[in-house]
Amino acid sequence: VAFGEVLRHIQNSSYTFDLATVIEGEVSPTVKGMVLRPGKLRIDAPQAMGGVSTIADISTKKYLLLFHGQKAAMTEIPGAKSVSEEASPFVLFLRPVENLWNLRDGTEKSLGEKEIDGQPAVGFQVQQDDQSYHCDIIVWAHAEKGTPIRVEMTISNPDDRSQSMTLVMSRFDLDVELSEELFSLEVPTGYTPAYQKGLDEITVETEATAEAEKIERSLLLWSQNKKDEAVETLLSVDWTKPIAFSEKTYLFSLTEKGYVALKPEDQQQVM
């Protein structure tokens, strides 16, 4: 099987796959990926924050992040100053498919034949270099059909290759039928668009609450670079209750949806 035949399946088909991340030997929970030709992706991570879906149209560089547990949506392009930190962990999962779409026939090194996941496979290796990262891609495809079986993608710092992470794509299904609705970039009914409103657009009542202490502790932990603890503390906040900050010259009583809807600069004022 020629590499060009393998690329034809990867770059011109609709399919689903499993995606896992390996960092320093630790394997992350598997997320589910979907590709709709041409250029549309969806990654579902049910274990993250009550469920997170990342939907992208690579041709237009538009993205939609859905936080199902909070019924919130982000529609800004990841990388924009206001949302880069929130978006980047989830948009990272889109990179493997983008890199595969950028592969070209004739750039590969043959790795010969090997049994992968119980199937006869042929392997190919391609290296990609960018200003921000070095990427080593190994593609294992069925020896007769040319369909992908497993893709291993190691992304490293070009200045220090010891700083790396590996993304593993497996369990490809090229026979699946995918609905266009799964890849819609419209905010679903019942979801609150994040970072859209100013404080002057939010009507609130003033009422003190102990939930503010959890938020303040979360911010302190984050500033101390204890991000896991910070996130855990923030997730324990009961957002259905009013939130008051007595240190401010004003008190806010915001529900979760009210807070999510605020623009980033106004969220900072509330915090």
C-alpha atoms as one frame of an Amber mdcrd trajectory, in Angstrom:
protein
   0.000   0.000   0.000   1.373   3.406  -0.986   1.349   6.368   1.394  -0.762
   8.328  -1.079  -3.535   5.734  -0.765  -3.447   6.042   3.025  -3.674   9.832
   2.792  -6.662   9.524   0.477  -8.586   7.735   3.229  -7.467  10.150   5.948
  -7.977  13.394   4.050 -11.036  12.602   1.926 -13.268  10.533   4.204 -15.689
  11.069   7.058 -14.887   8.938  10.111 -14.767   8.608  13.877 -11.788   7.759
  16.082 -10.618   7.561  19.683  -7.989  10.014  20.910  -5.762   9.697  23.969
  -2.970  11.932  25.247   0.230  10.574  26.800   2.417  12.901  28.891   5.379
  11.496  30.850   3.881   8.021  30.641   0.483   9.092  31.978  -2.420   8.329
  29.630  -5.401  10.672  29.670  -9.018   9.484  29.454  -9.996   8.778  25.853
 -12.044  11.345  23.973 -14.119  10.717  20.855 -13.294  12.429  17.581 -15.387
  12.876  14.459 -14.374  14.141  11.029 -16.842  15.331   8.397 -15.338  15.906
   4.998 -14.288  18.497   4.066 -12.574  20.190   6.997 -15.056  19.825   9.849
 -14.109  18.332  13.218 -15.780  17.504  16.499 -14.102  16.292  19.692 -16.263
  15.122  22.611 -14.692  14.888  26.075 -17.459  13.635  28.397 -15.125  13.405
  31.418 -14.061  17.068  31.378 -15.988  19.631  33.433 -19.327  17.888  33.016
 -18.739  17.284  29.320 -17.017  19.461  26.722 -17.396  19.418  22.931 -15.059
  21.254  20.569 -16.389  21.833  17.054 -14.323  23.404  14.287 -14.409  24.317
  10.639 -10.750  24.413   9.664 -11.427  26.093   6.330 -12.988  29.134   8.011
 -10.976  28.959  11.277 -14.203  29.153  13.274 -14.743  27.212  16.469 -17.477
  26.457  18.970 -16.798  25.147  22.476 -19.754  23.691  24.366 -19.605  23.163
  28.129 -22.544  20.793  28.588 -22.531  20.703  32.379 -22.769  24.488  32.569
 -24.887  24.862  29.394 -22.378  27.460  28.189 -20.870  28.131  24.761 -17.755
  29.937  23.525 -17.739  31.197  19.964 -14.617  33.360  19.793 -11.734  32.046
  17.694  -9.275  30.281  20.027  -6.112  32.296  20.276  -7.943  35.583  20.677
  -6.631  37.431  23.722  -9.886  37.180  25.648 -10.329  33.411  25.509  -6.989
  31.797  24.700  -6.306  30.399  28.170  -9.785  28.923  28.519  -9.916  27.501
  25.015  -6.448  26.168  24.373  -6.638  22.893  26.372  -9.624  21.804  24.304
  -8.536  23.148  20.930  -5.301  21.193  21.404  -7.240  18.027  20.567  -7.944
  19.346  17.069  -4.260  19.534  16.149  -3.773  15.837  15.248  -6.379  15.924
  12.489  -5.154  19.284  11.202  -1.635  17.874  10.992  -2.858  14.797   9.130
  -4.676  16.968   6.617  -1.407  18.795   5.970   0.564  15.633   5.139   1.800
  15.253   1.570   2.718  12.149  -0.411   6.460  11.787  -0.922   7.458  13.202
   2.479   7.235   9.873   4.296   9.759   7.324   5.519   8.688   3.674   5.324
   8.676   1.716   8.592   7.852  -1.641   7.029   5.154  -4.094   8.088   3.949
  -4.904  11.588   0.853  -6.228  13.338  -1.066  -3.362  14.968  -4.166  -3.995
  17.087  -4.411  -7.478  15.619  -4.314  -6.293  12.006  -1.568  -6.503   9.351
  -0.220  -2.981   8.987   2.346  -0.906   7.144   3.967   2.076   8.814   5.021
   5.508   7.617   6.843   8.288   9.461   6.691  12.000   8.685   8.247  14.941
  10.521   6.775  18.429  10.625   8.531  21.519  11.954   7.006  24.800  13.006
   8.338  27.801  14.910   6.436  26.716  18.007   6.736  22.920  17.873   8.303
  19.839  16.272   5.930  17.030  15.316   6.865  13.415  14.642   3.981  11.488
  13.040   3.770   7.711  12.673   0.856   6.362  10.647  -0.040   2.666  10.721
  -2.477   1.604   7.998  -4.039  -1.693   6.947  -1.564  -3.511   4.702  -4.211
  -4.306   2.076  -6.960  -1.696   2.422  -4.815   1.334   3.237  -7.263   2.475
   5.921  -5.764   4.021   9.089  -5.404   1.783  12.133  -3.360   3.933  14.496
  -1.672   7.330  14.357   0.957   8.328  16.925   1.838  12.001  16.968   4.591
  13.268  19.278   4.661  17.042  19.676   7.737  18.571  21.299   9.386  21.885
  22.025  11.836  22.542  19.143  14.354  23.924  21.648  13.992  21.054  24.130
  12.764  17.727  22.743  12.436  16.331  26.285   9.328  18.489  26.667   6.830
  16.496  24.662   3.395  14.939  24.551   2.055  12.130  22.390  -1.424  12.041
  20.880  -2.658   8.591  19.873  -5.540   8.156  17.434  -7.052   4.667  17.155
 -10.258   2.709  16.493 -10.929   4.482  13.200 -14.388   3.858  11.703 -14.684
   4.944   8.074 -18.087   3.314   7.561 -19.999   5.581   9.922 -22.640   8.069
   8.737 -22.360  11.462  10.458 -25.061  14.115  10.642 -24.233  17.685   9.600
 -25.995  18.872  12.763 -23.194  17.448  14.914 -20.815  19.949  13.310 -23.018
  23.047  13.489 -21.282  26.189  14.750 -24.559  27.698  15.947 -25.011  27.969
  19.719 -27.599  25.313  20.692 -30.903  26.303  22.227 -30.603  26.568  25.998
 -26.860  27.342  25.997 -25.543  30.703  27.216 -22.969  32.392  24.931 -19.906
  33.265  27.030 -18.187  36.670  27.102 -20.958  38.536  25.278 -22.485  40.960
  27.799 -21.274  43.937  29.790 -22.058  44.537  33.457 -24.489  47.271  32.491
 -26.559  44.627  30.708 -26.880  42.376  33.750 -29.663  43.113  36.237 -28.811
  41.724  39.665 -29.833  41.935  43.298 -27.405  42.414  46.185 -27.070  39.611
  48.714 -24.088  38.257  50.616 -23.103  34.583  50.379 -20.383  32.254  51.634
 -19.884  30.860  48.115 -17.667  33.879  47.422 -15.047  32.453  49.783 -14.661
  29.400  47.529 -14.120  31.628  44.515 -11.538  33.723  46.351  -9.700  30.575
  47.447  -9.767  29.293  43.872  -8.171  32.519  42.656  -5.496  32.297  45.347
  -4.654  28.709  44.392  -4.480  29.684  40.721  -2.058  32.524  41.487   0.109
  29.997  43.364   0.143  27.801  40.232  -1.928  25.121  41.997  -4.245  24.953
  39.039  -5.700  21.495  39.678  -6.759  22.496  43.196  -8.031  25.818  41.890
 -10.262  24.172  39.320 -11.523  21.621  41.854 -12.393  24.399  44.297 -14.109
  26.483  41.641 -16.186  23.504  40.508 -17.454  23.077  44.084 -19.114  26.505
  43.982 -22.911  26.396  43.943 -23.540  28.890  41.132 -27.297  28.755  41.665
 -26.814  30.763  44.860 -26.101  34.519  44.943 -22.438  35.564  45.074 -21.352
  38.673  46.997 -17.927  40.284  47.438 -18.023  42.643  50.410 -14.609  44.105
  49.583 -16.032  45.734  46.462 -17.906  49.007  46.331 -20.762  47.008  44.849
 -22.252  43.572  45.423 -23.241  41.204  42.686 -25.700  38.352  42.864 -25.068
  36.338  39.714 -26.312  32.964  38.662 -23.910  30.728  36.749 -25.413  31.712
  33.402 -25.204  35.393  34.296 -21.512  35.120  35.088 -20.680  33.059  32.012
 -22.380  35.597  29.769 -20.128  38.431  30.948 -17.272  39.754  28.830 -13.824
  38.779  30.205 -13.004  42.262  31.451 -16.288  42.396  33.364 -15.716  38.935
  34.822 -12.467  40.316  36.234 -14.384  43.157  37.892 -16.752  40.671  39.498
 -13.785  38.618  40.711
